Amino acid sequence: MLDLIDLDIPELGYTRFISAWLYKGEEGTFVVDPGPSRTIDDLCRALRERGVDSIDFILLTHIHMDHAGGIGHLTERFPEAKVVCHEKAVSHLIDPARLWEGSVKTLGRVAEVYGEIKPVAEAQIAAGDRLAFGSGIRAIDTPGHAPHHLCFVFKNELFCGELFGVFHRLGQGFYLRPATPPRFIAEAFFASFDRIAPYIDRTIRFAHYGTHPEGRRILSHAREQLGLWIDVIREHADNPDIERIISDLEARDPVYSRINELPAGIYERERFFTRNSIDGILGYLNA
């Protein structure tokens, strides 16, 4: 069984945004990106409903609060679970004080709603890029959205975190937005696209949000889209007006322009996070 578990947060109006992936099979059980502290009770309830009473691995694509803020809470409830993360994230899991302070400074009320981060016992953190789980889980180093970003390959599945951005299925097509918050480094993103390419002929499992069966198509769109966004934003870099940049992106990026087909709440959230993506690219261009 491979299942997407919604982790909605009504206080923030977040639906179809934060999610965790659960795999439960003969080999055992793993969870990808357990979400913030605020939703750990919801996650554990969903795990019980699916007959999960133990977890072998908790895979973290990165340690931003919406993906991993609740990891310490979850490991308290599943002390047998091994946590897999990027080596750059390990110290922040063991002592999350700086991560919490930085999150509050950056996110403000959103961080408070997500909930405080608890530490993870060092003994629960697993190392290595190949995990002994069935035929094996491979961790791929894919910095870009964050310097501590990983993708995970298991059988015909690729758990991509936010390497390819934010996705929503729309009829026979889809919406896609680059997730390029400050500090954005274009070279790191494109190198990660190259690094993931040998594993791309798989079903893509997004953190935000859902599934697409054609990995090569997603990689192609994401690479082309990121290059287009850099070109468009470069034209505005000397005198940036965010609303004009968004208008240009809607006019020139047919995949992003489908933002107008999203449900109202998701549309508003995506407009907000679009500004964050633009700020990251502007920072890179003006560095």
Secondary structure as UniProt FT lines:
FT   STRAND          2..6
FT   HELIX           10..12
FT   STRAND          19..25
FT   TURN            26..27
FT   STRAND          28..32
FT   HELIX           37..39
FT   HELIX           40..49
FT   TURN            50..51
FT   STRAND          57..59
FT   HELIX           65..68
FT   TURN            69..70
FT   HELIX           71..77
FT   TURN            79..80
FT   STRAND          82..84
FT   HELIX           87..89
FT   HELIX           90..94
FT   HELIX           97..107
FT   HELIX           109..114
FT   HELIX           122..124
FT   STRAND          125..126
FT   STRAND          130..131
FT   TURN            134..135
FT   STRAND          137..141
FT   TURN            147..148
FT   STRAND          150..154
FT   TURN            155..156
FT   STRAND          157..161
FT   TURN            162..164
FT   STRAND          166..170
FT   TURN            171..172
FT   STRAND          173..177
FT   HELIX           186..196
FT   HELIX           197..199
FT   STRAND          203..206
FT   TURN            207..209
FT   STRAND          210..212
FT   HELIX           215..234
FT   TURN            235..238
FT   HELIX           242..252
FT   TURN            254..255
FT   HELIX           256..261
FT   HELIX           264..285
//
